[in-house]
Amino acid sequence: MENQSRIELRSDTFTKPGKHMLEAMMNAPVGDDVFGEDPSVNELEQVCAQMFGYSDALFCPSGTMTNQIAINVHTQPGDELICEEGSHIYYYEGGGIAKNSGCQPKLIKGDRGRISVAQLAELVNPDDVHRPKTSLISLENTCNRGGGSCYELSSLYEIRDFCNQHHLKLHLDGARLMNAIVAKQQEPAEYGAIFHSISLCLSKGLGAPVGSVLMGDKDFIKQARRVRKVFGGGMRQAGFLAAAGLYALQNQVQRLQVDHEHAKQLEATLKTLPWVTSVLPVETNIVIFSMETAQIAQKVLQELRNRNIYVSAMSATQIRMVTHLDVSESMIQQVCAVLADIRI
Ligand SMILES: *Cc1c(COP(=O)(O)O)cnc(C)c1O
């Protein structure tokens, strides 16, 4: 079958720039960003910093890099950071915590990826020569492996208070933070007031082809800029990419709501199917459901693939579907019909 009719639900990273975004990219003024002279990159950094209430921001090639830079700046080798066991920084970044920054993670199991302040008390090491120094807590919002779950602001305030009491830094992997903000009708600056740094992906549901932004105060970003160069992330005429990010932030934020409605439709159908044992509650654009056995999951993957529907295996018995701007209402209806048709 042709690519045209493929329904791509493996990830919101598959989105392709549309006509207007491509025009914005082609018309972007550019310069050498390593010299700080790319006007489009500078504008994107300013827009993001202002939107979230920070004094500065840094455009990077990927969300992995923005997270790894933040960890590197907030910690010293030998330190310990606290994160959730399914968090991207631990689970999907190739051991970068240890490899890039010489730190070790202390893992917590959260509620669909969300950590609560009550879990933290026991985890901060005392000031004792035997123990690694705890220096950072890193959260994720939305939580990918939690099925796109969102934190309540009230629990984030509690965690930030805890960090203040224990002199810890607090980072947010906000790869899909805009999904949470739209779903919960919040303001970006509410997050900027809580975290010492935030990483935001432009290349997920926002629909830009490449890029993530790291935000923080001027001193943090100054250090981050140095680390970005060391990690090989200094780009030259990156304004073509930054322009796509700017376009996305100006035009493609509110439409995330459509993705969330589509995800809800998938959830509703899945809940009616006898071979689905559970669906993680859908809050944003990620749908994760479970089946009894790996054999059933394999069959479902195959049946969907036969109908040109691409989804991903989250584990042997779990499948993930992610909605995004290149998945239309009629595609969602088609997926629901195919799912309802599968006989196990
Ligand atoms: C996608 C993602 C990232 C960053 O991914 P890159 O592919 O490196 O841009 C970070 N955290 C989460 C939760 C993600 O989903």
The ligand as an SDF file (V2000), in Angstrom:
LIG
                    3D

 15 15  0  0  0  0  0  0  0  0999 V2000
   10.4180   12.5420   22.6830 C   0  0  0  0  0  0  0  0  0  0  0  0
   10.7190   12.7790   24.0870 C   0  0  0  0  0  0  0  0  0  0  0  0
   11.9160   13.4000   24.4980 C   0  0  0  0  0  0  0  0  0  0  0  0
   12.9840   13.8580   23.5360 C   0  0  0  0  0  0  0  0  0  0  0  0
   13.1180   13.1370   22.4100 O   0  0  0  0  0  0  0  0  0  0  0  0
   14.0290   13.5080   21.1600 P   0  0  0  0  0  0  0  0  0  0  0  0
   13.6140   12.4490   20.2030 O   0  0  0  0  0  0  0  0  0  0  0  0
   15.4240   13.3970   21.5980 O   0  0  0  0  0  0  0  0  0  0  0  0
   13.6760   14.8760   20.6970 O   0  0  0  0  0  0  0  0  0  0  0  0
   12.0980   13.6150   25.8300 C   0  0  0  0  0  0  0  0  0  0  0  0
   11.1800   13.2600   26.7280 N   0  0  0  0  0  0  0  0  0  0  0  0
   10.0310   12.6930   26.3900 C   0  0  0  0  0  0  0  0  0  0  0  0
    9.0220   12.3710   27.4430 C   0  0  0  0  0  0  0  0  0  0  0  0
    9.7530   12.4100   25.0580 C   0  0  0  0  0  0  0  0  0  0  0  0
    8.6030   11.8400   24.7260 O   0  0  0  0  0  0  0  0  0  0  0  0
  1  2  1  0
  2  3  1  0
  2 14  2  0
  3  4  1  0
  3 10  2  0
  4  5  1  0
  5  6  1  0
  6  7  2  0
  6  8  1  0
  6  9  1  0
 10 11  1  0
 11 12  2  0
 12 13  1  0
 12 14  1  0
 14 15  1  0
M  END
$$$$
